[in-house]
Amino acid sequence: MAELKCGVENCTYNQDKYCCKGDIMVGGTHAEHSGDTCCESFSQRREGAYASSLDHPCETISIDCEATKCVYNTNYKCHAEHVDIRGCGACDCKGTECATFREA
């Protein structure tokens, strides 16, 4: 499990830069740099919609990862100690990225 900081403020699961989902999926099967990745678990916050899966945000989280060329990916799991997800103003998952991605 990694310490996750989420900079995607308009994600329904983001609470004070922590994730309330419990686990996330990072996409980017053919990623060669962070811009080729995304948080597939992103869900745009809608006014009046249910805010999160968990009551409290988690500082550490399980991260499944399809970015097989990333140095932190082992058997589709992220093993980085710290992960940054970015995507200011994202409307869908393609507007997000795993800023921690490093090509192997």
BELPE-V307869 format. One record per residue. N is the residue number from 1. RES is the residue in one letter. OMEGA is omega in whole degrees, 0 to 359 (NA if undefined). Layout:
N&RES&OMEGA, N&RES&OMEGA
//
This chain:
1&M&184, 2&A&169, 3&E&184, 4&L&172, 5&K&183, 6&C&178, 7&G&180, 8&V&189, 9&E&181, 10&N&174, 11&C&181, 12&T&182, 13&Y&183, 14&N&174, 15&Q&180, 16&D&177, 17&K&173, 18&Y&184, 19&C&179, 20&C&184, 21&K&181, 22&G&175, 23&D&178, 24&I&176, 25&M&174, 26&V&178, 27&G&178, 28&G&185, 29&T&182, 30&H&185, 31&A&174, 32&E&174, 33&H&188, 34&S&179, 35&G&178, 36&D&181, 37&T&174, 38&C&172, 39&C&181, 40&E&179, 41&S&180, 42&F&174, 43&S&184, 44&Q&180, 45&R&177, 46&R&180, 47&E&179, 48&G&181, 49&A&176, 50&Y&191, 51&A&186, 52&S&178, 53&S&182, 54&L&179, 55&D&185, 56&H&178, 57&P&179, 58&C&175, 59&E&176, 60&T&188, 61&I&175, 62&S&183, 63&I&171, 64&D&187, 65&C&178, 66&E&182, 67&A&187, 68&T&179, 69&K&180, 70&C&181, 71&V&182, 72&Y&183, 73&N&173, 74&T&180, 75&N&176, 76&Y&174, 77&K&178, 78&C&180, 79&H&174, 80&A&177, 81&E&183, 82&H&181, 83&V&175, 84&D&173, 85&I&182, 86&R&178, 87&G&181, 88&C&178, 89&G&181, 90&A&176, 91&C&177, 92&D&185, 93&C&180, 94&K&177, 95&G&180, 96&T&175, 97&E&173, 98&C&183, 99&A&180, 100&T&182, 101&F&173, 102&R&182, 103&E&180, 104&A&NA
//
